Amino acid sequence: MTRGLPWLPLLAVFCWLAWAGWNEFQKLEAYRSWASQFDHAKYDIYAVLGQKGSELTWGKPSRRGPLNLQTFSLHQVKAIQLRIDNQVVDPTVDLNAVPTGKTIALEFQLADAETMVVPFTDGSLAAQWANHLQADWQTLRQPQA
């Protein structure tokens, strides 16, 4: 019996790892069904983001589906900025080498002076979304002939 006691903490760690993996799997499955309604969607541990036409919806991932969903239109946006540690960054710069521990976010300044901040964990993914959304936003702003 005394030989088995040192293994007890290891068993607890394995149980915790199994629960954490199951929890993340449930979040991904909930995201997958939520994301099917969008043209473009992204998932990471900080936020989910979906785009359908000019409408953007974002929220926090959970096992039961995204929480605190907020929706806004690209028609309402005055500016789109990529921020790393609260510094505006040009999204065309290579962001593959963003050091870990940096806060990365897309910031949308809306016409009613409200600001939406969508966090990202990956700098290159944030830059791709920034480029994509800025292109869509510029297209919407051009007068129709």
Kinemage of the C-alpha trace (Angstrom):
@kinemage 1
@onewidth
@group {chain A} dominant
@subgroup {mainchain}
@vectorlist {calphas} color= white
{ca met a 1} P 0.000 0.000 0.000
{ca thr a 2} L 2.770 2.443 0.839
{ca arg a 3} L 4.317 1.835 -2.574
{ca gly a 4} L 1.114 2.938 -4.278
{ca leu a 5} L 0.741 6.238 -2.404
{ca pro a 6} L 3.442 8.115 -4.383
{ca trp a 7} L 1.473 7.359 -7.574
{ca leu a 8} L -1.692 9.014 -6.250
{ca pro a 9} L -0.666 12.579 -7.280
{ca leu a 10} L 0.195 11.303 -10.746
{ca leu a 11} L -3.248 9.713 -11.020
{ca ala a 12} L -4.800 13.046 -10.006
{ca val a 13} L -2.792 14.846 -12.722
{ca phe a 14} L -3.924 12.348 -15.359
{ca cys a 15} L -7.557 12.761 -14.283
{ca trp a 16} L -7.246 16.545 -14.491
{ca leu a 17} L -5.635 16.335 -17.953
{ca ala a 18} L -8.425 14.058 -19.179
{ca trp a 19} L -11.060 16.499 -17.880
{ca ala a 20} L -9.270 19.485 -19.459
{ca gly a 21} L -9.085 17.705 -22.812
{ca trp a 22} L -12.753 16.737 -22.684
{ca asn a 23} L -13.688 20.311 -21.746
{ca glu a 24} L -11.756 21.762 -24.712
{ca phe a 25} L -13.269 19.160 -27.046
{ca gln a 26} L -16.771 20.208 -25.921
{ca lys a 27} L -15.907 23.867 -26.624
{ca leu a 28} L -14.683 22.981 -30.122
{ca glu a 29} L -17.814 20.970 -30.902
{ca ala a 30} L -20.051 23.823 -29.711
{ca tyr a 31} L -18.010 26.251 -31.838
{ca arg a 32} L -18.220 23.984 -34.886
{ca ser a 33} L -22.021 23.956 -34.848
{ca trp a 34} L -22.144 27.731 -34.158
{ca ala a 35} L -19.629 28.544 -36.927
{ca ser a 36} L -21.548 26.669 -39.621
{ca gln a 37} L -23.858 29.673 -40.109
{ca phe a 38} L -21.007 32.049 -41.061
{ca asp a 39} L -18.963 32.650 -44.220
{ca his a 40} L -15.743 33.027 -42.173
{ca ala a 41} L -15.144 32.069 -38.550
{ca lys a 42} L -12.283 31.760 -36.072
{ca tyr a 43} L -11.871 30.041 -32.723
{ca asp a 44} L -9.279 30.424 -30.032
{ca ile a 45} L -9.284 30.280 -26.264
{ca tyr a 46} L -10.018 34.013 -25.919
{ca ala a 47} L -12.805 34.584 -28.435
{ca val a 48} L -14.856 33.259 -31.312
{ca leu a 49} L -15.524 35.483 -34.315
{ca gly a 50} L -17.870 34.927 -37.232
{ca gln a 51} L -18.565 36.946 -40.378
{ca lys a 52} L -21.622 36.631 -42.587
{ca gly a 53} L -21.677 39.288 -45.276
{ca ser a 54} L -21.048 42.593 -43.531
{ca glu a 55} L -22.203 41.354 -40.102
{ca leu a 56} L -19.612 40.377 -37.473
{ca thr a 57} L -20.485 38.399 -34.350
{ca trp a 58} L -18.066 37.620 -31.560
{ca gly a 59} L -18.136 36.215 -28.050
{ca lys a 60} L -16.393 33.993 -25.532
{ca pro a 61} L -16.223 30.235 -26.206
{ca ser a 62} L -17.840 27.812 -23.775
{ca arg a 63} L -18.989 24.173 -23.747
{ca arg a 64} L -22.597 25.199 -24.403
{ca gly a 65} L -21.731 27.545 -27.263
{ca pro a 66} L -20.379 31.093 -27.395
{ca leu a 67} L -21.351 33.423 -24.544
{ca asn a 68} L -21.805 37.205 -24.434
{ca leu a 69} L -22.323 37.422 -28.187
{ca gln a 70} L -22.096 40.876 -29.697
{ca thr a 71} L -23.005 41.669 -33.283
{ca phe a 72} L -22.196 44.724 -35.363
{ca ser a 73} L -22.025 45.623 -39.025
{ca leu a 74} L -19.001 46.708 -41.030
{ca his a 75} L -21.250 49.589 -42.154
{ca gln a 76} L -20.987 50.956 -38.576
{ca val a 77} L -17.186 50.753 -38.457
{ca lys a 78} L -15.071 53.920 -38.710
{ca ala a 79} L -11.693 52.207 -38.311
{ca ile a 80} L -10.166 48.730 -37.961
{ca gln a 81} L -6.844 48.445 -36.141
{ca leu a 82} L -4.584 45.581 -35.160
{ca arg a 83} L -3.117 46.112 -31.683
{ca ile a 84} L -0.268 44.316 -29.958
{ca asp a 85} L 0.242 45.385 -26.344
{ca asn a 86} L -1.956 48.454 -26.999
{ca gln a 87} L 0.270 49.594 -29.871
{ca val a 88} L -1.267 49.917 -33.342
{ca val a 89} L 0.530 47.590 -35.773
{ca asp a 90} L 0.388 47.447 -39.553
{ca pro a 91} L -1.292 44.099 -40.400
{ca thr a 92} L 0.818 43.716 -43.562
{ca val a 93} L 3.970 43.252 -41.429
{ca asp a 94} L 5.084 39.638 -40.858
{ca leu a 95} L 3.632 38.748 -37.454
{ca asn a 96} L 4.781 35.124 -37.304
{ca ala a 97} L 7.466 36.080 -34.788
{ca val a 98} L 5.238 37.837 -32.242
{ca pro a 99} L 6.713 36.971 -28.833
{ca thr a 100} L 4.526 35.025 -26.439
{ca gly a 101} L 2.902 36.930 -23.625
{ca lys a 102} L 1.781 39.807 -25.829
{ca thr a 103} L -1.867 40.878 -25.931
{ca ile a 104} L -3.139 40.782 -29.497
{ca ala a 105} L -6.499 42.182 -30.537
{ca leu a 106} L -8.504 43.571 -33.414
{ca glu a 107} L -10.089 46.876 -32.503
{ca phe a 108} L -13.177 48.166 -34.282
{ca gln a 109} L -14.070 51.811 -33.756
{ca leu a 110} L -17.776 52.216 -34.434
{ca ala a 111} L -19.585 55.326 -35.644
{ca asp a 112} L -21.332 55.792 -32.289
{ca ala a 113} L -17.910 56.176 -30.541
{ca glu a 114} L -18.144 52.607 -29.190
{ca thr a 115} L -15.108 50.339 -29.487
{ca met a 116} L -15.214 46.571 -29.961
{ca val a 117} L -12.035 44.683 -29.076
{ca val a 118} L -11.741 41.060 -30.219
{ca pro a 119} L -8.762 39.273 -28.594
{ca phe a 120} L -6.531 36.818 -30.475
{ca thr a 121} L -3.810 34.420 -29.344
{ca asp a 122} L -2.024 34.209 -32.712
{ca gly a 123} L -0.542 37.345 -34.278
{ca ser a 124} L -0.459 35.995 -37.838
{ca leu a 125} L -4.112 34.917 -37.638
{ca ala a 126} L -5.052 38.345 -36.290
{ca ala a 127} L -3.175 39.991 -39.174
{ca gln a 128} L -4.976 37.791 -41.719
{ca trp a 129} L -8.350 38.724 -40.222
{ca ala a 130} L -7.368 42.410 -40.130
{ca asn a 131} L -6.378 42.353 -43.818
{ca his a 132} L -9.509 40.439 -44.809
{ca leu a 133} L -11.882 42.681 -42.858
{ca gln a 134} L -10.193 45.885 -44.001
{ca ala a 135} L -10.581 44.765 -47.625
{ca asp a 136} L -14.284 44.011 -47.062
{ca trp a 137} L -14.720 47.298 -45.202
{ca gln a 138} L -13.069 49.289 -48.002
{ca thr a 139} L -15.320 47.576 -50.543
{ca leu a 140} L -18.402 48.570 -48.537
{ca arg a 141} L -17.232 52.173 -48.298
{ca gln a 142} L -16.775 52.608 -52.048
{ca pro a 143} L -19.727 54.254 -53.771
{ca gln a 144} L -21.724 51.897 -55.946
{ca ala a 145} L -21.701 52.823 -59.651
